[in-house]
Amino acid sequence: MTELVTIPAGEVTIADRRTSRSWKVSVSGFALGAFPVTEAVFAAALRSGGGDSRLPVTEVSWTDAVSFCNRRSVAEGFAPAYVLGETVTWDRDADGYRLPTEAEWEHACRAGTTRPRYGELGEIAWYRENSGERVHPVGGKRPNAWGLHDMLGNVWDWCWDLYDPEVYGSYRVLRGGGWFDEHWSCRAGVRRRSHPSLRIDDVGFRLARSTAG
């Protein structure tokens, strides 16, 4: 399941509770996966076969995710978005698959609203109170107004951005909350961080692509 949804341009205010800072970011139009990447889609890119076609891939690091983006881009004839090496750089002119920025992610999650959630939590997300402490198939909960499923709950999404390089070095941003999180972690504005090598059972990712104009 790799359906992409066209997301309109807009503006979002990102707030960091740790530092009490907030900043506005303008977001250009782009495309974002309607669902997190599934096990089967991830396995197919690695030519390893197997994997569930409905379960989101987990235990996938940020580094794994950007590598997958490039593999998928090459397979579909797009220019890879990332130059991989000791550090990863993003070719913003490339038309290939990539991770969303955290501003893109939050803008897409809110879907034109200013509320912390795009619906009643139990209707839109798998989280600690209703997940049975396990991951669930993608698309099982109501999507937001722009047709995006599982933006909150089920698995956290890796984003492109460094969290706070002066304090946390190479740590990258995670967004959305996961199946083991309490309700307060499953909100559009919540920011989490982790090392790009982290692999854990409530973290996955979804694909993005830049669009012309």
C-alpha positions in Angstrom: 0.0 0.0 0.0 1.8 3.1 -1.3 -1.0 5.4 -2.2 0.1 9.0 -2.0 -2.3 11.9 -1.2 -1.7 15.4 -2.5 -1.3 17.8 0.4 -1.9 21.5 -0.3 0.5 24.3 0.7 0.0 26.0 4.0 1.7 27.1 7.2 2.2 25.4 10.5 3.5 26.5 13.9 5.8 24.0 15.5 6.1 24.1 19.3 8.7 22.5 21.4 7.7 22.0 25.0 11.2 21.2 26.2 12.5 24.6 25.2 9.2 26.5 25.2 10.1 27.7 21.7 7.7 27.9 18.8 8.3 28.8 15.1 6.2 29.1 12.0 7.0 27.2 8.8 5.6 27.6 5.3 4.9 24.3 3.6 4.8 23.9 -0.1 2.4 21.4 -1.7 3.7 17.8 -1.6 2.5 14.2 -1.6 2.3 11.9 1.4 1.5 8.3 1.9 -2.0 7.6 2.9 -0.7 4.8 5.1 2.6 3.9 6.8 4.9 1.7 4.7 3.9 -1.9 5.3 6.1 -5.0 5.9 5.4 -6.4 2.4 6.2 -3.1 0.6 9.4 -2.8 2.6 10.4 -6.4 2.0 9.8 -6.0 -1.8 12.2 -3.1 -2.0 14.9 -5.3 -0.4 13.9 -8.2 -2.7 13.6 -10.4 0.3 9.9 -11.3 -0.1 7.5 -12.0 2.7 6.0 -9.6 5.2 2.4 -8.7 5.9 0.7 -6.6 3.4 -1.4 -4.8 6.0 0.9 -4.4 9.0 3.2 -1.3 9.2 6.8 -2.1 9.0 8.5 -1.6 12.5 11.9 -2.0 13.9 13.2 0.1 11.0 15.7 2.8 11.7 15.8 6.3 10.2 18.8 5.1 8.1 16.8 2.1 6.9 14.0 4.4 5.9 16.0 6.8 3.8 17.8 3.8 2.1 14.3 2.4 1.3 13.2 5.7 -0.2 16.2 5.6 -2.6 15.6 2.0 -3.5 11.9 2.6 -4.2 12.8 5.7 -6.3 15.2 3.8 -8.5 12.8 1.0 -9.0 10.1 3.4 -10.2 12.4 5.5 -12.4 12.6 8.6 -10.1 15.7 10.5 -9.1 16.8 9.4 -5.6 16.2 12.1 -3.0 19.2 11.2 -0.8 22.9 11.0 -1.2 23.9 8.3 1.3 27.2 8.3 3.1 28.6 8.9 6.6 26.1 11.8 6.5 22.9 11.9 4.5 22.1 14.8 2.3 18.8 15.6 0.6 18.8 16.7 -3.0 15.7 18.9 -2.9 15.5 19.0 -6.7 15.0 15.2 -6.9 11.6 13.8 -7.7 12.1 10.6 -5.8 10.6 9.3 -2.5 11.7 10.8 0.7 10.6 11.2 4.4 8.4 14.2 5.2 9.8 17.1 7.1 8.3 17.5 10.5 6.5 20.7 9.3 5.0 18.8 6.4 4.0 15.9 8.7 2.3 18.2 11.2 0.6 20.2 8.5 -0.7 17.0 6.9 -1.8 15.6 10.2 -3.8 18.6 11.2 -5.5 18.7 7.7 -6.6 22.3 8.0 -7.5 22.2 11.7 -5.9 23.8 14.7 -7.0 21.1 17.2 -4.5 18.6 18.7 -6.3 15.7 17.1 -8.4 15.4 13.9 -11.1 13.4 15.7 -12.0 11.5 18.9 -8.8 9.5 19.7 -10.5 6.0 19.9 -11.9 6.5 16.4 -8.7 7.6 14.7 -5.8 5.9 16.6 -4.5 2.7 18.1 -2.9 3.7 21.4 -2.4 2.1 24.8 -6.0 2.0 25.9 -7.3 0.2 22.8 -4.4 -1.5 21.1 -4.1 -4.6 23.2 -0.4 -3.6 23.4 0.3 -4.6 19.8 0.6 -3.1 16.4 -2.4 -3.2 14.1 -3.0 -3.3 10.3 -2.9 0.1 8.6 -6.1 1.8 7.7 -8.2 0.3 10.5 -9.1 3.7 11.9 -10.9 6.7 10.5 -8.6 8.9 8.4 -8.3 12.7 8.7 -10.0 15.1 6.3 -7.3 14.7 3.7 -7.5 10.9 3.6 -4.5 10.1 5.7 -4.7 7.1 8.0 -2.8 6.4 11.2 -1.2 9.8 11.5 -1.8 9.4 15.2 -1.2 6.1 17.0 -0.2 2.7 15.8 3.4 3.6 14.9 5.6 6.7 15.2 6.7 8.2 11.8 10.3 9.1 11.2 10.8 12.6 9.8 13.7 14.1 7.9 14.6 16.7 10.5 17.3 16.8 13.1 15.7 17.3 16.5 18.1 19.8 18.1 21.6 19.2 16.7 23.3 21.5 19.3 22.0 19.4 22.1 21.2 16.0 20.6 23.6 15.7 17.7 22.3 13.4 15.0 19.0 12.5 16.7 16.0 12.7 14.3 12.4 13.7 14.8 9.6 11.2 15.3 5.9 12.2 15.1 2.5 10.8 15.8 2.6 8.4 18.8 2.4 4.7 18.8 0.4 1.7 20.0 2.0 1.7 23.4 1.7 5.4 24.1 -0.7 7.2 26.4 -3.3 9.6 25.0 -1.2 12.7 25.6 1.5 11.4 23.2 -0.9 11.0 20.4 -1.4 14.6 19.4 -0.5 16.5 16.2 2.1 18.8 18.0 4.0 16.2 20.0 7.7 15.9 19.1 9.9 12.9 20.0 13.5 12.2 19.1 15.8 9.3 18.7 19.1 8.2 17.3 18.9 7.4 13.5 20.0 3.8 14.2 17.1 3.1 16.6 15.0 0.0 15.7 12.0 -0.6 17.9 8.6 -2.2 17.6 6.5 1.0 17.6 8.4 3.1 15.0 7.9 3.1 11.3 7.6 5.6 8.5 5.6 6.8 5.5 6.7 8.1 2.1 6.6 11.6 0.8 7.4 13.1 -2.6 7.9 16.7 -3.7 5.5 17.9 -6.3 6.0 20.5 -9.0 4.9 24.0 -8.1 
